[in-house]
Amino acid sequence: MEASLATAGVRTDFADFYRAELPQVYRGVYLLTGDRQAALDLTQEAFARAYARWRRLSREEWAGGWVMTTALNLAKHRVRETASPRLPEGAPAAAPAPERVDLVRALRTLPFRQRQALVLHYVGDLHPRAIAQAMNVSEGTVKAHLAQGRAALRRKLEVFDG
Amino acid sequence: MDEVRSLFDDASERVAVPPADLGAVVRRGEARRRRRIAGRAASLIVVALAGSAAGLILAGQEGSPLPATRDEAPEPGGRLVPVVMSGPSPWPELAAAEDLAAARAVTVAFHALLDSATRYRFDYRGVEEVGGRWRVEFVEHGSLPPVLRELARARAHRTTQEAQVAANRAELAAHARRIRTALEEALGTDREPELRRSHRSVGEEVRRLERVAAQTAAEIEEIESRIRSFRRRQPSYRVFVTVAEAGGRVFVEDVTTASPNPSIPDAIGYAERAADVDSWGADYFRLAFRRPDGRPDGVYVFVRPFWTGPLSSPYEERCRAQVTGPGGEAVWTQPEPHRLTPFTSAPASEDARDGGQLRFGFDYEGTVSDLSLRMLCEWRPRQ
């Protein structure tokens, strides 16, 4: 594999990047889609796109955010194409923590841009400025998305009352 | 806020991450990278749409940022990509440029206008990535070519008339001189009245020819006035085509005219199903027409298949269009399926292209941009 990367002229630190960013990206996509197979596929596609442009991305601090945002953009289409949203596979059987299911359910009722901002912020751990760049909107818009998203989550989850 | 974070943290930690599969990513990425290289090569074929096949050819900027596709996160900084097209159909050259989203967007937009290009001229102005979509701008020259053809005919007619008038005048002048000479010689004879009548008739004929020439010149002036008037309206007569990509398919998402009074027949020609290089026909594309002030302007759909498969395909495609509202409810459904006639990327006859077109329109009072068009297609073995 390393030889293949070297042959392709792509820096081998892509492998380190991939391993380091995979958990966050996969979790972010999974929280949005609630579908393991889709999350796996979309995560892989996002990293494949990063690989194809690795020469440039590898020099950028926002490479991780780029992959996360790309994966979430891909997820947006997948969500649209799915007629009836699915809850996380195996959720009932695995008896997950109620707050996890609630969070996923609540997230899926939010407008996508709010979801995207929340996941990029809380899962991707990106600063609003970086999110603004990634989403191609202003930082103020991102902050508005975050505030509105948090407020909506509070209402929907009713765990922050009082 | 901390409570929100803890919820996310907790939910994230409970998501089991699958084992890393670097090999699969690299294989997939390598395929993308190869297409990307092909796209970079194709970018050097950046061509110019100048209204004729002999259009301007501009070189692509090697090393300029490669644009992201719609699904890829835009890179900070933004960009205006210099993609200009030319010739009747650059699609075959650019079809391989899967990752060269801007070039593809321009190509798709160009094809959306191609049908009208036989009657109208579009000057490409630029493509810009806006909010993850490509916005391609053209300036439409409307019915300028027919007007120009009319002017050319008029000018040719004027030339002919003027030449004829000049020849006739010369001949009549020579004839008048002969009559005058004869008249001088015949003064006081029986032939004098007849020669005087001949001389008057020559003068009348000369004046008649001059009136014809003046009338032709007036007609030409009227045509040129129409052209000047049309050209004065040009700056506001613009067409914006928004191209999006989803699921590996590129489609025209929105066509907006900035004309102060876009005519419905013109608007119909703008939209067609965009090229789908990966399969025979996209299932749907979304289309919205709006007036420049944002008000809905009815719904008009123009569908033309773009087949990249072999012409000898054993299948035929039948589609029924359905327009759905923002909630997915059916707003309008085409009563009968329409057989779409395939044609190749090679120039097709007008008949074949017409056979592949599907046009319909209906009134809609709501927000047109919320509408979606779904093409319900089926493929049957060709009879």
Interface residues (C-beta under 8 A of the other chain):
Chain A: M1 S4 L5 A8 V10 A15 Y18 R19 L22 P23 Q24 Y26 R27 Y30 L31 R36 L40 Q44 E45 F47 A48 R49 A50 Y51 A52 R53 W54 W62 G65 W66 T69 T70 N73 L74 H77 R80 E81 P96 A97 E99 R100 L103 V104 L118 V119 Y122 V123 Q133 A134 M135 N136 V137 R150 L153 L157 V159 F160
Chain B: M1 E3 V4 R5 L7 F8 D9 D10 A11 S12 R14 V15 V17 P18 A20 D21 L22 G23 A24 V25 V26 R28 G29 E30 A31 R32 R33 R36 L66 R70 D71 E72 A73 P74 E75 P76 G78 D99 G131 G132 A246 G247
